[in-house]
Amino acid sequence: MLVRGAILFAVILAICWGAISQHSPQQWQTDKKQAEDQKSIGHNSQKQVAIGEQANNPCNSKCRICEPEKNWWEKTLTDPVASFTGVLALFTLGLIVVGVRQEFHLRDTARKELRAYIGVIQGSMVWTERNNLGRHIDIHLRLENTGKTMAKKAVLWVNGGVRKSKDSAGPFPESKETEEVVFMPGAYWNKHLNVSITSEELDKLMWGGWVVFAWGRITYEDIYGKPHQTDFRFFNCERREATWDVCPDGRGISAT
């Protein structure tokens, strides 16, 4: 699109310059002078050469009807054909600029529609007690690639912890990353995390208003090689016996 537009503009500009050169007043005066000189040429060859040189030289001091040479800007303003051609060239340039911007916009829109999008679509928190783990909260998160193409080099970090209130989540804690994977469109990624708790913390979770947070971060590349990162944070909200639903904490969610 850009190459075709540049070629079209060059052709219009060449036509414009040719019109300016052919329709300038100085050119008309020179042609008229040449015609008059040709009629008055006699049989004297030396006189013919002298008159021819005088007619073809617009800056000859003996030329009384020739005008001073005008620059291209003056020619464009004084000659109707050149003016119209100049306006046409500017209009064509404007169309080329608009076309190029539209092409870039459409290309960017198409990439956004086709790229991968990874996020958490479902989650839960369950309180359990096992002999080998003791009291703990089992956090389950399901991630999905809701985009139309695969995500490459996908790496996930998750962590969990108990806090005294929703306002005390704090920054994203350090956690161990997973190995790089390829995340196909529509694929799921189930992640389980165990958070150990004490009896006091469990009582505070059940009756004291304490909160369990699940932090996460996933980085990946789309098919165009552009990197993306999604940060998320969830907390336990509605409880059904030993199970909590998870609700997103908007202050800890971001995506690129």
C-alpha positions as a Markdown table, in Angstrom:
| # | Residue | x | y | z |
|---|---|---|---|---|
| 1 | Met | 0.0 | 0.0 | 0.0 |
| 2 | Leu | 2.8 | 2.4 | 0.9 |
| 3 | Val | 4.8 | 1.6 | -2.2 |
| 4 | Arg | 1.9 | 1.9 | -4.5 |
| 5 | Gly | 0.9 | 5.3 | -2.9 |
| 6 | Ala | 4.4 | 6.6 | -3.3 |
| 7 | Ile | 4.5 | 5.6 | -7.0 |
| 8 | Leu | 1.1 | 7.3 | -7.7 |
| 9 | Phe | 2.2 | 10.5 | -6.0 |
| 10 | Ala | 5.5 | 10.5 | -8.0 |
| 11 | Val | 3.5 | 10.2 | -11.2 |
| 12 | Ile | 1.1 | 13.1 | -10.3 |
| 13 | Leu | 4.1 | 15.2 | -9.3 |
| 14 | Ala | 5.8 | 14.6 | -12.6 |
| 15 | Ile | 2.6 | 15.6 | -14.5 |
| 16 | Cys | 2.4 | 18.7 | -12.3 |
| 17 | Trp | 6.0 | 19.7 | -13.1 |
| 18 | Gly | 5.5 | 19.2 | -16.8 |
| 19 | Ala | 2.4 | 21.3 | -16.8 |
| 20 | Ile | 4.2 | 24.1 | -15.0 |
| 21 | Ser | 7.1 | 24.0 | -17.5 |
| 22 | Gln | 4.9 | 23.9 | -20.6 |
| 23 | His | 2.4 | 26.6 | -19.6 |
| 24 | Ser | 4.6 | 29.2 | -18.1 |
| 25 | Pro | 4.3 | 32.8 | -19.6 |
| 26 | Gln | 8.0 | 33.0 | -20.3 |
| 27 | Gln | 7.7 | 29.9 | -22.5 |
| 28 | Trp | 4.8 | 31.5 | -24.5 |
| 29 | Gln | 6.8 | 34.7 | -25.1 |
| 30 | Thr | 9.9 | 32.7 | -26.2 |
| 31 | Asp | 7.8 | 30.6 | -28.7 |
| 32 | Lys | 6.2 | 33.8 | -30.1 |
| 33 | Lys | 9.6 | 35.5 | -30.5 |
| 34 | Gln | 11.0 | 32.4 | -32.3 |
| 35 | Ala | 8.1 | 32.4 | -34.7 |
| 36 | Glu | 8.5 | 36.1 | -35.6 |
| 37 | Asp | 12.2 | 35.7 | -36.1 |
| 38 | Gln | 11.8 | 32.7 | -38.4 |
| 39 | Lys | 9.6 | 34.8 | -40.7 |
| 40 | Ser | 12.1 | 37.6 | -41.0 |
| 41 | Ile | 15.0 | 35.3 | -41.8 |
| 42 | Gly | 16.5 | 36.1 | -45.2 |
| 43 | His | 18.9 | 34.3 | -47.4 |
| 44 | Asn | 21.9 | 35.4 | -45.2 |
| 45 | Ser | 22.9 | 32.3 | -43.2 |
| 46 | Gln | 25.0 | 34.3 | -40.7 |
| 47 | Lys | 22.0 | 36.5 | -39.9 |
| 48 | Gln | 19.9 | 33.4 | -39.4 |
| 49 | Val | 22.3 | 32.0 | -36.8 |
| 50 | Ala | 22.5 | 35.4 | -35.0 |
| 51 | Ile | 18.7 | 35.8 | -34.9 |
| 52 | Gly | 18.2 | 32.1 | -33.8 |
| 53 | Glu | 20.6 | 32.6 | -30.9 |
| 54 | Gln | 18.9 | 35.8 | -29.9 |
| 55 | Ala | 15.5 | 34.2 | -30.0 |
| 56 | Asn | 16.5 | 31.1 | -28.0 |
| 57 | Asn | 18.1 | 33.1 | -25.3 |
| 58 | Pro | 15.4 | 34.4 | -22.9 |
| 59 | Cys | 18.0 | 36.5 | -21.0 |
| 60 | Asn | 19.4 | 38.3 | -24.1 |
| 61 | Ser | 19.7 | 42.0 | -23.5 |
| 62 | Lys | 18.3 | 42.8 | -27.0 |
| 63 | Cys | 15.1 | 40.8 | -26.2 |
| 64 | Arg | 12.4 | 43.4 | -25.4 |
| 65 | Ile | 9.4 | 41.2 | -24.9 |
| 66 | Cys | 10.8 | 38.4 | -22.8 |
| 67 | Glu | 9.9 | 38.2 | -19.1 |
| 68 | Pro | 12.2 | 37.3 | -16.2 |
| 69 | Glu | 12.4 | 33.6 | -15.3 |
| 70 | Lys | 9.7 | 32.7 | -12.7 |
| 71 | Asn | 10.2 | 30.1 | -10.0 |
| 72 | Trp | 8.0 | 27.0 | -9.7 |
| 73 | Trp | 5.9 | 28.6 | -7.0 |
| 74 | Glu | 5.0 | 31.6 | -9.1 |
| 75 | Lys | 4.3 | 29.4 | -12.1 |
| 76 | Thr | 1.9 | 27.3 | -10.0 |
| 77 | Leu | 0.0 | 30.4 | -8.8 |
| 78 | Thr | -0.3 | 32.2 | -12.2 |
| 79 | Asp | -1.0 | 29.3 | -14.5 |
| 80 | Pro | -4.5 | 27.7 | -14.2 |
| 81 | Val | -3.4 | 24.3 | -15.5 |
| 82 | Ala | -0.4 | 24.1 | -13.2 |
| 83 | Ser | -2.5 | 25.3 | -10.3 |
| 84 | Phe | -5.1 | 22.6 | -10.9 |
| 85 | Thr | -2.4 | 19.9 | -11.3 |
| 86 | Gly | -0.7 | 21.1 | -8.0 |
| 87 | Val | -4.0 | 20.8 | -6.1 |
| 88 | Leu | -4.5 | 17.4 | -7.6 |
| 89 | Ala | -1.1 | 16.3 | -6.4 |
| 90 | Leu | -1.8 | 17.6 | -2.8 |
| 91 | Phe | -5.2 | 15.9 | -2.8 |
| 92 | Thr | -3.5 | 12.6 | -4.0 |
| 93 | Leu | -0.9 | 12.9 | -1.2 |
| 94 | Gly | -3.7 | 13.4 | 1.4 |
| 95 | Leu | -5.5 | 10.2 | 0.1 |
| 96 | Ile | -2.2 | 8.3 | 0.4 |
| 97 | Val | -1.6 | 9.4 | 4.0 |
| 98 | Val | -5.2 | 8.5 | 5.0 |
| 99 | Gly | -4.9 | 5.1 | 3.3 |
| 100 | Val | -1.6 | 4.3 | 5.0 |
| 101 | Arg | -3.0 | 5.3 | 8.4 |
| 102 | Gln | -6.1 | 3.1 | 7.8 |
| 103 | Glu | -4.0 | 0.2 | 6.8 |
| 104 | Phe | -1.9 | 0.4 | 10.0 |
| 105 | His | -5.1 | 0.7 | 12.1 |
| 106 | Leu | -6.7 | -2.3 | 10.4 |
| 107 | Arg | -3.5 | -4.3 | 10.9 |
| 108 | Asp | -3.3 | -3.4 | 14.6 |
| 109 | Thr | -7.0 | -4.3 | 15.0 |
| 110 | Ala | -6.6 | -7.6 | 13.3 |
| 111 | Arg | -3.7 | -8.5 | 15.6 |
| 112 | Lys | -5.7 | -7.6 | 18.7 |
| 113 | Glu | -8.6 | -9.8 | 17.5 |
| 114 | Leu | -6.3 | -12.8 | 16.7 |
| 115 | Arg | -3.8 | -12.7 | 19.5 |
| 116 | Ala | -3.8 | -14.9 | 22.7 |
| 117 | Tyr | -5.6 | -13.7 | 25.9 |
| 118 | Ile | -4.9 | -15.7 | 29.1 |
| 119 | Gly | -6.8 | -15.1 | 32.3 |
| 120 | Val | -8.4 | -16.8 | 35.2 |
| 121 | Ile | -12.0 | -17.9 | 34.5 |
| 122 | Gln | -12.8 | -20.0 | 37.6 |
| 123 | Gly | -11.5 | -20.6 | 41.1 |
| 124 | Ser | -12.3 | -21.9 | 44.5 |
| 125 | Met | -10.8 | -22.2 | 48.0 |
| 126 | Val | -11.4 | -25.2 | 50.3 |
| 127 | Trp | -10.4 | -25.7 | 53.9 |
| 128 | Thr | -9.1 | -29.2 | 54.5 |
| 129 | Glu | -7.1 | -31.1 | 57.1 |
| 130 | Arg | -4.8 | -33.9 | 56.2 |
| 131 | Asn | -2.3 | -35.9 | 58.2 |
| 132 | Asn | 0.6 | -35.1 | 55.9 |
| 133 | Leu | -0.3 | -31.4 | 55.3 |
| 134 | Gly | -2.2 | -30.4 | 58.5 |
| 135 | Arg | -4.7 | -27.6 | 58.3 |
| 136 | His | -4.5 | -25.8 | 55.0 |
| 137 | Ile | -6.4 | -23.9 | 52.3 |
| 138 | Asp | -6.5 | -25.6 | 48.9 |
| 139 | Ile | -6.6 | -22.9 | 46.3 |
| 140 | His | -7.7 | -24.0 | 42.8 |
| 141 | Leu | -7.5 | -21.7 | 39.8 |
| 142 | Arg | -8.4 | -22.4 | 36.2 |
| 143 | Leu | -6.8 | -20.3 | 33.5 |
| 144 | Glu | -7.8 | -20.3 | 29.9 |
| 145 | Asn | -6.5 | -18.9 | 26.6 |
| 146 | Thr | -9.6 | -17.2 | 25.3 |
| 147 | Gly | -7.9 | -15.8 | 22.3 |
| 148 | Lys | -7.9 | -17.2 | 18.7 |
| 149 | Thr | -4.2 | -18.1 | 18.5 |
| 150 | Met | -1.7 | -19.9 | 20.7 |
| 151 | Ala | 0.5 | -18.3 | 23.4 |
| 152 | Lys | 4.2 | -19.1 | 23.3 |
| 153 | Lys | 6.7 | -19.2 | 26.2 |
| 154 | Ala | 3.9 | -19.0 | 28.8 |
| 155 | Val | 5.2 | -18.9 | 32.4 |
| 156 | Leu | 3.0 | -18.8 | 35.5 |
| 157 | Trp | 3.7 | -17.6 | 39.1 |
| 158 | Val | 1.2 | -18.2 | 41.9 |
| 159 | Asn | 1.2 | -17.7 | 45.6 |
| 160 | Gly | -1.2 | -17.5 | 48.5 |
| 161 | Gly | -1.5 | -16.2 | 52.0 |
| 162 | Val | -3.7 | -15.2 | 54.9 |
| 163 | Arg | -4.2 | -11.5 | 55.6 |
| 164 | Lys | -6.1 | -9.6 | 58.3 |
| 165 | Ser | -8.3 | -7.6 | 55.9 |
| 166 | Lys | -8.9 | -7.0 | 52.2 |
| 167 | Asp | -6.9 | -3.8 | 52.4 |
| 168 | Ser | -3.7 | -5.6 | 53.6 |
| 169 | Ala | -3.0 | -7.7 | 50.6 |
| 170 | Gly | 0.3 | -6.1 | 50.0 |
| 171 | Pro | 2.5 | -6.5 | 46.9 |
| 172 | Phe | 2.9 | -9.7 | 44.8 |
| 173 | Pro | 4.9 | -12.1 | 46.9 |
| 174 | Glu | 7.8 | -14.0 | 45.5 |
| 175 | Ser | 7.0 | -17.4 | 44.2 |
| 176 | Lys | 8.4 | -20.2 | 42.1 |
| 177 | Glu | 7.8 | -20.0 | 38.4 |
| 178 | Thr | 6.7 | -22.8 | 36.2 |
| 179 | Glu | 8.4 | -24.1 | 33.1 |
| 180 | Glu | 7.6 | -22.5 | 29.7 |
| 181 | Val | 4.7 | -24.0 | 27.9 |
| 182 | Val | 2.7 | -23.4 | 24.7 |
| 183 | Phe | -0.8 | -22.5 | 25.5 |
| 184 | Met | -3.2 | -23.3 | 22.6 |
| 185 | Pro | -6.4 | -21.4 | 22.1 |
| 186 | Gly | -9.3 | -22.8 | 24.2 |
| 187 | Ala | -6.9 | -24.8 | 26.4 |
| 188 | Tyr | -7.1 | -24.9 | 30.2 |
| 189 | Trp | -4.4 | -24.6 | 32.8 |
| 190 | Asn | -5.4 | -25.9 | 36.2 |
| 191 | Lys | -3.2 | -24.7 | 39.1 |
| 192 | His | -3.5 | -25.9 | 42.7 |
| 193 | Leu | -1.8 | -24.2 | 45.6 |
| 194 | Asn | -1.8 | -25.3 | 49.3 |
| 195 | Val | -1.6 | -22.6 | 52.0 |
| 196 | Ser | -0.8 | -23.8 | 55.5 |
| 197 | Ile | -2.8 | -22.1 | 58.3 |
| 198 | Thr | -3.0 | -22.4 | 62.1 |
| 199 | Ser | -6.0 | -23.1 | 64.2 |
| 200 | Glu | -6.2 | -19.4 | 65.1 |
| 201 | Glu | -6.0 | -18.3 | 61.5 |
| 202 | Leu | -8.8 | -20.7 | 60.6 |
| 203 | Asp | -11.0 | -19.3 | 63.3 |
| 204 | Lys | -10.3 | -15.8 | 62.1 |
| 205 | Leu | -11.1 | -16.9 | 58.5 |
| 206 | Met | -14.4 | -18.4 | 59.6 |
| 207 | Trp | -15.6 | -15.7 | 62.0 |
| 208 | Gly | -13.1 | -12.9 | 62.3 |
| 209 | Gly | -13.1 | -11.4 | 58.9 |
| 210 | Trp | -9.6 | -12.5 | 57.8 |
| 211 | Val | -9.0 | -13.0 | 54.1 |
| 212 | Val | -7.1 | -15.6 | 52.0 |
| 213 | Phe | -5.5 | -14.1 | 49.0 |
| 214 | Ala | -4.3 | -15.8 | 45.8 |
| 215 | Trp | -1.8 | -13.9 | 43.8 |
| 216 | Gly | -0.7 | -14.8 | 40.3 |
| 217 | Arg | 1.2 | -13.6 | 37.3 |
| 218 | Ile | 1.5 | -15.1 | 33.8 |
| 219 | Thr | 3.8 | -13.9 | 31.0 |
| 220 | Tyr | 3.6 | -15.1 | 27.4 |
| 221 | Glu | 4.2 | -14.1 | 23.8 |
| 222 | Asp | 1.6 | -14.0 | 21.1 |
| 223 | Ile | 2.1 | -15.4 | 17.6 |
| 224 | Tyr | 3.5 | -12.0 | 16.5 |
| 225 | Gly | 6.3 | -12.2 | 19.1 |
| 226 | Lys | 4.9 | -9.4 | 21.3 |
| 227 | Pro | 5.3 | -10.0 | 25.0 |
| 228 | His | 2.3 | -9.8 | 27.4 |
| 229 | Gln | 1.8 | -10.0 | 31.1 |
| 230 | Thr | -1.3 | -10.6 | 33.2 |
| 231 | Asp | -1.3 | -10.0 | 37.0 |
| 232 | Phe | -4.3 | -11.1 | 39.1 |
| 233 | Arg | -5.3 | -11.3 | 42.7 |
| 234 | Phe | -8.3 | -13.1 | 44.2 |
| 235 | Phe | -9.7 | -13.4 | 47.7 |
| 236 | Asn | -12.3 | -15.7 | 49.4 |
| 237 | Cys | -15.8 | -14.2 | 49.4 |
| 238 | Glu | -18.9 | -16.3 | 49.8 |
| 239 | Arg | -18.5 | -19.4 | 52.0 |
| 240 | Arg | -20.5 | -22.6 | 51.7 |
| 241 | Glu | -19.5 | -24.8 | 54.6 |
| 242 | Ala | -15.7 | -25.5 | 54.0 |
| 243 | Thr | -15.6 | -24.0 | 50.5 |
| 244 | Trp | -15.3 | -20.4 | 49.4 |
| 245 | Asp | -15.9 | -18.8 | 46.1 |
| 246 | Val | -13.1 | -16.5 | 44.8 |
| 247 | Cys | -13.7 | -12.9 | 43.9 |
| 248 | Pro | -11.3 | -10.7 | 41.9 |
| 249 | Asp | -9.6 | -7.8 | 43.6 |
| 250 | Gly | -9.6 | -5.1 | 41.1 |
| 251 | Arg | -6.6 | -3.3 | 42.7 |
| 252 | Gly | -4.4 | -6.3 | 42.0 |
| 253 | Ile | -5.4 | -7.0 | 38.4 |
| 254 | Ser | -3.6 | -5.7 | 35.3 |
| 255 | Ala | -3.0 | -6.9 | 31.8 |
| 256 | Thr | -0.9 | -5.9 | 28.8 |
